[in-house]
Amino acid sequence: MRWPWQKRTPPPERYRRYQEQMSMKTWSPSTLIADLPIVVLDAETTGMDPRKDRLISLSAVVVRGREVLLNRSFDALVRNPYGQEGRTAAQVHGILASESARGEDEVEVIFHFLEFIQGHWLAGHFIGHDIGILDAILQKAGCPPLQNRVLDTATLYRRWQQGPLPSETPENTPISLDPLCRELNVPVQDRHTAAGDTLMTALVLIRLLGKLEKRGILRVKDL
């Protein structure tokens, strides 16, 4: 509990620099979606619960217009994220505990990531999970949540289909990344790695924005 006379502790300087950059909004409702600076990200984690699970690796790449800027990318491996509950995740993502020992502390990873994403929108497939994990790390570091606007490729797919998400099982539903890639002619490779999933999601994003553009969804206000 904080008493009325107690001052709130300000966030670390590295977060304040990010906060300052985010306050300089470079877009408006009339901005073309194609002109938005977007960072596509993927976070590989030990599970699906941000309250208890840990970040394993984080990858991101900048998309501008219809182009993936491979020379503007971010990749980080977190040091020793695995507990007993992380053994299954290690099998899925292929990152062994011995490899993660060479990674960075998760707080250092998040501060480096803030420098990379400042001034950008964020995009991902079911991005709420990724944001939840990153916000949990920020909270541990004494920082507020991420302030970037977000695009979710699952939501954009729904807009393109002009209907609710399919009701099929998760393994078969076209809203999961693999079938969505196949539907949009995006090669599936390096699945369940942060870098591989990031590149696939970036290409899916570009395809979906192109299809939505043909339906008149051109500007931020149309999203």
Secondary structure as UniProt FT lines:
FT   TURN            4..5
FT   HELIX           13..22
FT   TURN            29..30
FT   HELIX           33..35
FT   STRAND          38..45
FT   TURN            50..52
FT   STRAND          55..64
FT   TURN            65..66
FT   STRAND          67..78
FT   HELIX           84..86
FT   HELIX           87..93
FT   HELIX           97..100
FT   TURN            101..102
FT   HELIX           106..117
FT   TURN            118..119
FT   STRAND          121..124
FT   TURN            125..126
FT   HELIX           127..140
FT   TURN            141..142
FT   STRAND          150..152
FT   HELIX           153..161
FT   TURN            170..172
FT   TURN            174..175
FT   HELIX           177..183
FT   TURN            184..185
FT   TURN            191..192
FT   HELIX           194..213
FT   TURN            214..216
FT   HELIX           220..222
//
